[in-house]
Amino acid sequence: MHPIYSLMSSARHDLDMTMYELADPQAVDILEADAARGVIVRVLLDQDYSGASVNAAAYSGLRSHGVQVHWAPAGTIFHQKTITVDRHTSAIMTLNLTSEYYASSRDFAVVTTNPADVAAIEQVFGMDWTNSGPPQTGPTGTNLVWSPGAEAPILALIGSAQHSLLVENEEMDDSDVADALEAAARRGVDVHVVMTYSSSWASELDDLVAAGVKVGTYSSDASLYIHAKVIVADTTTAFVGSQNFSDSSLNYNRELGIITNDPALVGPIARTVTSDFEGATPFSSRDSTGSSAPATTAAPGAGAWCQASASSANDGYAGDYDVYVHSNQPGEKATASDSGDTYSYYTDDSGYAVIRLWNTTPGEAIMVTVGGATCSTTA
């Protein structure tokens, strides 16, 4: 983390930060010290997902020490992780500023001084700082990949590969990305994917392997957790960013990534991902563990019906659960609720959806509605 701390400490005029999670006392101290010596420090923090709870202490502490802090607009996940210093240098990161995970999570950061990219990042920061509605796709500068709107450039990068693809991601929940990786393998590209295993995308990993993709996984309790979001194509081009492979991350959240052809960056990234793959276990089909038995209020064939089950998300957060919804209600809004959270997602063409809840207690009741059906399960 020394390069990131050094960048933050180097600010002379201003520092702008958009951060999904800020729970690093040293980073907070640096921001406060910057403000104390006259630097204009603006910090935009996520308040959706788990942001309101994770970021609460930093929000209060920074405000009391002269730092300008805003909550990002409600209703949209601000998953971006970016720091810009003196309108000259930006760090575009896969990592949150959450110190408890530094030692165990695989993450990357790209520091750029490209004037067009830095200017675009600052332009979007200014928009998000004052905006109260959903984010808009930002200007691409020279190399930037913004969400909303990241799916197309990521698919284009995968589609451009002629020889090899190296991929690390925390999620595999976007069918278009999975299809693109499968298509690359079928046309002869050597595709390697490395992830921390979650039952949430076991079927997607099965399909990747069937198409010829080499998949390596780490268990959720391994010493290394794959949090990175990286694609390396033909060992010459790399994408690094905050985007997970999910519809929400690519098309709705505020996210930022960068594509680079700089050999000084691409080479080390490729070597690191290759090493991670070599340390992983080759994926084989497995059933998810720890999931609850499905529950339903109406049997299939008896009008609108749904079934729900839940299992730990295996994302490093003990209270995070994925709720699996099966129904005969395609394209309908599915909503899962526990005592503290309510989140929704639209079912696919098969009436299926996965909804993540946070800060859920094991054994807690979860209610699900989809279309005209209601069902329940327990964490």
KOLDREN-358936 format. One record per residue (C-alpha): x, y, z. Coordinates in steps of 0.02 Angstrom, whole numbers, plus 32768, in hexadecimal, padded with zeros to 4 digits. Layout:
BEGIN
    u    v    w
    X    Y    Z
...
! end
This chain:
BEGIN
    u    v    w
 8000 8000 8000
 8096 8073 800B
 8081 80B8 7F59
 7FCB 80E4 7F7B
 7FF1 8135 8023
 8081 8195 7FD3
 8010 81D3 7F47
 7F8F 820F 7FC5
 8014 8265 802F
 805D 82BC 7F96
 7FC5 832C 7F7B
 7FEE 83E5 7F79
 7F4C 8434 7F3B
 7EBC 83B7 7F35
 7E90 8300 7F47
 7DEF 82B1 7F07
 7DBE 8200 7F39
 7D2D 8190 7F09
 7D2D 80F7 7F78
 7CBA 8063 7F8F
 7CFF 8036 803B
 7D72 80A1 80A7
 7DA6 8048 8147
 7E61 8068 814F
 7E9A 80D3 81E2
 7F3E 8100 818E
 7EE6 813B 80EF
 7E6C 81A0 8157
 7EFC 81EE 81B9
 7F50 8221 8115
 7EB1 8272 80D3
 7E9C 82D1 8176
 7F53 8307 8174
 7F41 8343 80C0
 7EAB 83AD 80F1
 7F06 83F2 8189
 7F92 8438 811B
 7F18 848C 80A5
 7EF9 840A 801F
 7E46 8409 7FE0
 7E10 8355 8002
 7D6B 8313 7FBF
 7D35 8260 7FE2
 7C9C 820E 7F93
 7C66 8170 7FF0
 7BEB 80E9 7FBF
 7B51 80DD 802E
 7AF9 804B 7FD9
 7B27 7F93 7FE7
 7B87 7F8E 808C
 7BCE 803C 8075
 7B66 8099 80F6
 7BA3 8029 8182
 7C56 8009 8148
 7C76 80C1 811F
 7C1C 8110 81B2
 7CB5 8124 8222
 7D21 816D 8196
 7C94 81E3 8162
 7C82 822A 8211
 7D3C 8232 8235
 7D69 8288 8193
 7CDF 8309 81A3
 7D1B 8336 8251
 7DCB 8356 820E
 7DA6 83CD 8180
 7D90 8350 80F3
 7CFD 836C 807D
 7C9B 82C8 807B
 7BFF 829C 8019
 7B98 81FE 8013
 7B86 81C2 7F60
 7AD4 81CE 7F1C
 7A5F 8151 7F6D
 7A1B 80C1 7F06
 7ABB 80A0 7EA4
 7B53 803D 7EDB
 7BEF 80A8 7EC9
 7C6F 801C 7EBB
 7CF5 808B 7E6D
 7D9E 8094 7EC5
 7DFF 812C 7E87
 7E73 81B0 7ECF
 7EA7 824C 7E6D
 7F2E 82C2 7EAD
 7F48 8375 7E72
 7EE4 8352 7DD2
 7F83 8300 7D91
 7F8C 824C 7DCF
 7F04 81CA 7DE7
 7F07 811E 7E37
 7E85 80A8 7DEC
 7E74 8013 7E5E
 7E22 7F6A 7E74
 7E38 7F7A 7F31
 7DD3 7FD2 7FB3
 7E2D 8033 803B
 7E03 7FAD 80BB
 7EA1 7F83 811A
 7E68 7EDD 8164
 7E6C 7E8F 80B5
 7F12 7ED1 8074
 7F75 7E39 80AC
 7EFF 7DB7 8062
 7EAC 7E02 7FC7
 7EF3 7E02 7F17
 7EDC 7EB1 7ED3
 7F2D 7F29 7E59
 7F3B 7FE5 7E3F
 7F70 8046 7DA5
 7FB5 80F6 7DBF
 7FA3 8165 7D27
 7FD7 8216 7CFA
 7F86 8210 7C4D
 7F3A 82BF 7C40
 7E9D 8288 7BE2
 7E7A 81FC 7C5D
 7E98 8267 7CF8
 7E2B 82F2 7CB1
 7D9F 8277 7C8C
 7DA9 822F 7D3C
 7D9F 82DD 7D87
 7D0D 830B 7D16
 7CAA 8274 7D50
 7CD9 8293 7E06
 7C92 8342 7DF6
 7BF1 82FD 7DAD
 7BDF 8278 7E34
 7C0B 82F2 7EBF
 7B73 835D 7E99
 7AFF 82DC 7E49
 7A6A 8291 7EA3
 7A34 8214 7E1E
 7A77 8179 7DC7
 7B26 818A 7D80
 7B44 81A3 7CC7
 7BCC 8156 7C5D
 7C67 81C2 7C68
 7CDE 8200 7BE1
 7D5B 817A 7BB3
 7DF3 81EB 7BAA
 7E7B 8182 7B59
 7E6A 80DC 7BB5
 7DD9 80E0 7C30
 7D4A 8064 7C46
 7CB5 80AA 7CA6
 7C1C 8058 7CEE
 7B91 806C 7CC0
 7BC7 8031 7C15
 7C5C 7FC0 7C38
 7C1A 7F20 7BEB
 7C3C 7F51 7B36
 7CF5 7F7E 7B49
 7D15 7EE5 7BB6
 7CC3 7E74 7B35
 7D29 7ECA 7AAD
 7DCB 7EA9 7B0C
 7D9F 7DF1 7B23
 7D6D 7DE5 7A6D
 7E10 7E31 7A33
 7E7C 7DA7 7A7E
 7ED3 7D3A 79FD
 7F43 7CCF 7A68
 7F24 7CDD 7B24
 7EB5 7D25 7BAB
 7EDD 7D2F 7C65
 7E49 7D5C 7CD2
 7E30 7D7F 7D8B
 7D89 7DB7 7DD0
 7D24 7DA9 7E6E
 7C82 7D7E 7E12
 7C4C 7D1F 7D77
 7B99 7D57 7D6C
 7B8C 7DAC 7CC3
 7B55 7D34 7C3B
 7B9C 7D9E 7BAE
 7C4A 7D9E 7BFB
 7C41 7CE3 7C1D
 7C07 7CC4 7B6A
 7C96 7D2E 7B27
 7D17 7CCB 7B8B
 7CCB 7C28 7B4E
 7CCD 7C66 7A9A
 7D83 7C98 7AAB
 7DB2 7BEA 7AE6
 7D50 7B99 7A58
 7DAE 7C00 79D7
 7E54 7BC3 7A1D
 7E84 7C4B 7A99
 7EDB 7C08 7B35
 7E66 7C49 7BBE
 7E93 7C40 7C76
 7E19 7C7B 7CFD
 7E44 7C81 7DB5
 7DC6 7CAA 7E3E
 7D98 7C89 7EF2
 7D14 7C01 7EE8
 7C5F 7C2C 7F0C
 7BCA 7BBE 7EED
 7B76 7C58 7EA3
 7BCD 7C3A 7DFD
 7BF2 7B81 7E01
 7B86 7B63 7D68
 7BDF 7BEE 7D09
 7C87 7BA1 7D33
 7C47 7AF8 7CF9
 7C18 7B45 7C51
 7CC2 7B9A 7C42
 7D1D 7AF6 7C60
 7CAC 7A9C 7BE3
 7CDC 7B1E 7B60
 7D96 7B01 7B7D
 7DBC 7B8D 7BF8
 7E3C 7B60 7C7D
 7DF1 7B92 7D24
 7E4E 7B96 7DCA
 7DFC 7BBF 7E70
 7E2C 7BE3 7F23
 7DBE 7BB0 7FB4
 7D68 7C3B 8014
 7DD6 7C17 80AB
 7E7B 7C17 804A
 7F04 7C92 8079
 7EEC 7CEA 7FD1
 7E45 7D36 7FA0
 7E2E 7D69 7EEA
 7DE2 7E16 7EF2
 7E39 7E58 7E56
 7DDD 7E83 7DB5
 7E5D 7E68 7D2A
 7E64 7E2E 7C75
 7F08 7E18 7C17
 7EF7 7DFA 7B5C
 7F88 7DB0 7AF8
 8002 7DEA 7B81
 7FFE 7E98 7B30
 7F5F 7EEB 7B70
 7F16 7EEF 7C20
 7E74 7F2A 7C6D
 7E7A 7F57 7D26
 7DE5 7FA0 7D80
 7D5C 7F96 7E01
 7CE0 7F38 7D91
 7CA9 7E8B 7DC2
 7C5E 7E1B 7D3D
 7BA8 7E3C 7D67
 7B1D 7E98 7D0F
 7B0D 7F16 7D9C
 7BC8 7F39 7DA4
 7BDE 7F4D 7CE9
 7B3D 7FA8 7CBE
 7AF6 8002 7D56
 7B76 8024 7DE0
 7BF4 80B1 7DDE
 7C97 8057 7DB6
 7D3C 8083 7D63
 7DC2 801E 7D0B
 7E52 803F 7C95
 7E9A 7FE4 7BFE
 7F55 7FEF 7BE8
 7FD6 7FB1 7B6B
 806A 7FE9 7BD6
 80E1 7F53 7BDF
 811E 7F8F 7C89
 806E 7F74 7CCC
 802E 7EE5 7C61
 80C4 7E75 7C81
 80BB 7E74 7D40
 7FFE 7E63 7D3D
 8008 7DCD 7CC8
 808F 7D7B 7D32
 802B 7D94 7DD1
 7F8A 7D4C 7D88
 7FEC 7CB9 7D40
 8039 7C97 7DEB
 7F8E 7CA0 7E3C
 7F4A 7C24 7DBE
 7FDA 7BAD 7DDE
 7FB4 7BB3 7E99
 7EFA 7B92 7E80
 7E9D 7AED 7E7B
 7E5C 7AB9 7DD0
 7DA0 7AD0 7DD5
 7D2F 7A39 7DD2
 7C73 7A37 7DE1
 7C39 7A3B 7E95
 7B99 7A59 7EF3
 7B8C 7AF5 7F5C
 7B9D 7AD8 8016
 7B49 7B29 80A7
 7AAD 7B58 8049
 7A03 7B4D 8095
 797A 7ADD 8053
 7906 7B33 7FD8
 785D 7B6B 8012
 77C3 7B95 7FAD
 7711 7BCD 7FCB
 76C6 7B83 7F2E
 76F3 7AE9 7ECC
 7728 7AFE 7E16
 768F 7AFA 7DA9
 761F 7B4E 7E2A
 7625 7BFE 7DE2
 76B0 7C77 7E10
 7734 7C1E 7E78
 77E3 7C36 7EB8
 7866 7BD4 7F17
 78F2 7C21 7F7C
 7992 7BE5 7FCD
 7A25 7C42 8019
 7ADD 7C21 8036
 7B74 7C82 8071
 7BB8 7CF1 7FE6
 7C6A 7CBA 8010
 7CA8 7D69 7FEB
 7D0B 7D85 808A
 7C79 7DD6 80E7
 7C27 7D63 8166
 7B7B 7DB2 815A
 7B6A 7DB0 809C
 7AEF 7D33 8054
 7AB9 7D0C 7FA3
 79FF 7CE7 7F91
 79D6 7C76 7EFD
 7929 7C8F 7EB5
 78D6 7C16 7E3C
 782A 7C42 7DF9
 77B5 7C3B 7D66
 77BC 7CF9 7D5C
 783D 7D2D 7CD6
 786C 7DE4 7CCC
 781C 7E0E 7D71
 7864 7E6E 7E04
 789A 7DF5 7E8D
 78B1 7E3E 7F3B
 7907 7DEB 7FD0
 78F6 7E32 807F
 793A 7E09 812A
 7927 7E6E 81C9
 79A2 7EF3 8192
 79B1 7EF1 80D4
 7943 7EEE 803A
 798E 7ED9 7F8D
 7947 7EB3 7EE3
 797E 7E6B 7E3C
 791E 7E3E 7DA0
 7909 7D87 7D72
 7953 7D48 7CD0
 78F5 7CF4 7C42
 78EB 7C54 7CAA
 78A1 7CAC 7D42
 7947 7C9F 7DA0
 79A1 7D25 7E07
 7A2B 7D33 7E88
 7A18 7DBD 7F0B
 7AA0 7DE8 7F88
 7A75 7E1C 803A
 7AF2 7E67 80B3
 7B02 7E5E 8170
 7A8F 7DC8 8177
 7A93 7D59 8212
 7AA2 7C9B 81FD
 79F6 7C4F 8214
 799D 7CF3 81F1
 78FB 7CEA 818E
 78FF 7D2F 80DD
 785F 7D5A 807F
 785B 7D5E 7FC1
 77D9 7DA5 7F4B
 77DD 7D95 7E8E
 774D 7DC6 7E1E
 76B3 7D81 7E74
 7710 7CFE 7EDA
 7755 7D00 7F8A
 77CE 7C85 7FD7
 7848 7C7D 8067
 78EA 7C2E 80A1
 796A 7C41 812C
 7A1F 7C7A 812A
! end
